[in-house]
């Protein structure tokens, strides 16, 4: 935290208030960045229950002013990874503090967010930075507070409403929420901190721990991605931000560079071992890009900031990051570097070698090609034949179990290029239980876990759902009913796998 505290102290003094004209009279001529009508940064991408990829982004101000002027978030969605729809502002720092940008009071900012779907609702995780300009430390530095807040929405496109203005025991920035295959929700943030979230998704269930990440170069922007059975923790490295990048030193091997690295573990708690580079400095090895007047490199290589988010979409992983390429174009038509804190989200493919290690992404100015998905949106499991069952019976549409773990086998389910969610509506249950979805055997690959915690004999029912991971191809599908009690019973109305293809925006 000492390194972050230094940055927080110096940022207001670094002269980011320079205002350059942003000329939108000509359209930006390339595919990356993907958002070209405003400045966006810190993208957090996820496939959502409508089958579309959604990202929430922070917003850099058109009038400059640097990190202190980051006050709002926008939502964007895509059905094909190439064409993005702007759903508008979904949160403003004024919702936490109406006087947030009154310079006579505390100065508030909202930095890199994350957003997840859980139990029928959407949760937004907000890193709050508060600068107290009237209070100084003995060394003359300004007093800065950082913590995490949570907001919620019933559907995407609605404005998020704050439900927890400050999560206890959180200090730091850049929250990232990861829900494991067993249904456990983890949050990573700050200087490699981690904790489990409660089922309500807005409080911590465990005390924060400091992760071993295998390097002293960790700075910020933690993101958890699971690949097979491995946990990949990626992050932004410490770099020579004070030295800066110039035409003379842009390839200097001794200069600490602003990169995304990743570390690997067999546990979400670590310890993690440094594995390699995910994304080089911005602008490295960009083919077909414009040349800076003073060298054979793209102009935005001279402005460094790295923040990653990873999403898998129908068999391909993608890295979301940001550059100042758009501001370079709008302000100087690529004759200069652009503005450091007027950034724009880019998307490129993320691939692995034969040993399962990340191949550092090829940054492009063209962007990715469109993904065409041709399969049903949902698979209604109630309409499929149970080929084999163990440990339960069905009486009057009620499932009655006789073992703590019982299961149903459904043969040859075609999951195509990917399905991303499971959902069941339960309107009667004797005891809490969970449903696991597995491939090819009762103890086969776990796709996801839905948990039902409501009390016995509920009257209005409830939805249990979960995110599925690597649910693709043709397989025997095993649906497991798991309870602490050998004897349990429950009745449901729906049981489906869905989000197998993107819905149009009007649905």
Secondary structure, DSSP 8 states (H G I E B T S, - for coil): -HHHHHHHHHHTTS-TT-------SS---SSSSS--SS-EEEEEEEE-TTSSEEEEEEE--TT--GGGG--EEEEEEESSSSS-EEEEEEEEGGGT-TTTT-TTS-EEEE-S-EEEEETTEEEEEEEEEEEEEEEE-TTS-EEEEEEEEEEEESSTTS--EEEESS-TT--SS--EEEE-TTS-EEEEETTTEEEEB-TTSSSBSS--EE---S-S-EEEEEEEEEETTEEEEEEEE---TTT---TTTTT-TTS----EEEEEESSTT---EEEEEEE-STTTT-TT----TTSSS-GGGGS-----EEEEETTEEEEEEEESHHHHHHHHTTSS---TTS-EEEEEEEEE-TTS-EE-----SS--------S-SEEEGGGS---EEESEEEETTEEEESSSEEEEEEEEEE-TT---EEEEEEEEESS-EEEEEEESSTTSEEEEEEEE---SS-SS-EEEEEE-SS--SEEEEEEEEE-SSSSEEEEEEEEEEE-SS---TT-
